[in-house]
Amino acid sequence: MSAAAPTIALVGNPNCGKTALFNALTGSRQKVANYPGVTVEKKVGHLMTPAGRSLQIVDLPGTYSLRARSPDEEITRDAVLGRLGGDVTPDLIVCVADASNLRLALRLALELKRVGRPVMLSLNMMDIARKRGIEIDAARLARELGVPVVSSVAVRRGGTDELLREIDNAVASLAAAGVSSWKAPDAGELRGGQREADRLLDAAVRRGGERDVTTARADAVLLHPVAGIVILLAILFVMFQAVFAWARPAMDAIAAGFTWLGALVGSAPLPDLLKSFLKDGLIAGVGSVIVFLPQIVILFFFILVLEDLGYMARAAFLMDRIMGGAGLHGRAFIPLLSSFACAIPGIMSTRVIDDRRDRLTTILVAPLMTCSARIPVYTLIIGAFIPDRDVWGFVGLQGLVMFGLYAAGIAGALGVSFVLKRLIWRHSVGEPFMLELPDYKIPQAKSLAIGLWTRATIFLKRAGTTILSMMVLIWVLASFPQPPEGATEPAISYSLAAMIGSAIQPITEPLGFNWQINVALIPGMAAREVAVGALGTIYAIDGGEGAAEKIGQIVAGQWSLGTALALLAWYVFAPQCASTLAVIRRETGSWKWMWVTFFYMLALAYVAALATYQIARALGAG
Amino acid sequence: MGFRGRIRALAVERAGTGLPGPELERRLIELGFVEGAEVELLHQGLFGGDPIAVRVAHATIALRRREAMAILVSDEAPV
């Protein structure tokens, strides 16, 4: 036991307000990292007690039992049992319970008692419980349960005073860890535990009304079989409007900032190569990723609000059947939806899915959702090749093609998850959909701010490390070797990228791709939309106003319709984004799944482009 | 909808789930489905009335019908 800074672990059911309590106790003195080898978030913070003790506090993933069923719950179990070692072995376990929903928490508390470490029960959200007419005899509960019981209100100033005092008392007389008598309980033991919990509940708690009136009224509408789905779609519509519209000014400002920075470097008295590295490699590369930060922040703002509100579990409930048909879990809905903005936050938000296989399936198919970086490429090609006329009198043909590309992405994702579920993982156990629908709660600004800050820093850290190194690699490919003296072609034509472009020509020939397209695809790995700029470089078009239109005119003259359509088909499926691959590696904790994603998407893209080009050629558009 | 009753027994062999019976039984108990607990059907989904949301004691739990098949309920009026 470290005498210097004893560790307190917060353990509790999902939705018990544990994280709000953690935020209230630690404020900004917390850091989020990953447990080694897994992608479960490790939240550690520091706090100073009234008696002046410095304590370390760990927020463990929510669970109903130490009998772990998901990677998150395994962390909770191992931390509580002291199997993780290091800074997370708790000297004191604080079992956090939602005071208005004590039944399952009491059973967990009974289980925690068997671990052999000091346990304390904190009745959280006491204000809500009181308002609902629930009276808890804390002294009686403490006597019957045999552990100290305190009440807390995480969201109110002074709401944690009693808890802190009791923690001080407990830490003052910390005994060495006793012998753990915990073992995974069987059904009989669980049943016994729940019976005992029910007895405690009868003895110490007097309940007022049956259900929370607000929640009951809201659910009558929000979980209505028809109205509920309509409202969910309306919420999503607003969310996407916000992600695209609200983010626009901030994204423009960031892009302008990086362009300005690039121009500044461009005019600096530096060697050309260094200048190119700073401008085209570093600044353009990092800029093309950071430009998505506003979208990510807005998206996570909505996700966090809906989650804190208690609506996310309802969304999963409403979508479970629809997603289930394709072998996806109801909770995969929001991550996949987020991927329409950008696959990176989508993949990051798959953490809400408990089951590892369900989560992996979602991560693997998320990049097939049409992200906003595909839009510039789609717009360019559609503008250049698809005539701007109406079909059936009222539908624009260009819009229809755009819609078709989105639909192809969705169909691809559903198809892949279906195949994964039915063919690859068919021997594995189908994870049942079972989750608690918590009472609605008003989100707290502080928790929201901390959550957004955490997401933004995780994203920026990645942009600064993995993604940056990918960008530099791609710049090297596009810049070396340098063009010879008196070169007439654009510099990229002499580079490794051009050599690779020509080398893979035989492979992409059946797709109708020329070497210029092959070359553009390589910097397009940095970020999909970069391919548009790269085409401009290759066809030697100066940047600036109207550059995209000029590129459109040139490709319209040089490519066949078949080639253009094949490139669109390619872009629907191809793993054309190094950042997404880097995030998949991070989130799955393995290179294997990153490569699986890369190759399956590559295969799909090749087949789709091949079929498109060959069919187009057969129809005379080659 | 609105159906109320009291849990009589857990019969996991009746559930059409991929989980082994004992595992399903433990998960149901962990979510509060024990013999004697009062249950009420609150909501059901659009397609085939699946999944369902059930009030059990003082919590609301969502689950699919195929797992819910394991929960045998007697429709005696709650006391």
Interface residues (C-beta under 8 A of the other chain):
Chain A: Y64 S65 R67 R69 S100 N101 L102 R103 L104 R107 P185 D186 A187 L190 R191 Q194 R195 D198 R207 R211 T215 D219 L223 H224 P225 V226 I229 A313 A316 F317 L318 D320 R321 I322 G330 S428 V429 G430 E431 P432 F433 M434 L435 E436 L437 P438
Chain B: T17 G18 L19 P20 P22 L24 E25 R26 R27 I29 E30 L31 G32 V34 E35 A37 L42 H43 Q44 G45 L46 F47 G48 D50 P51 A53 R55 A57 H58 A59 T60 I61 A62 L63 R64 R66 E67
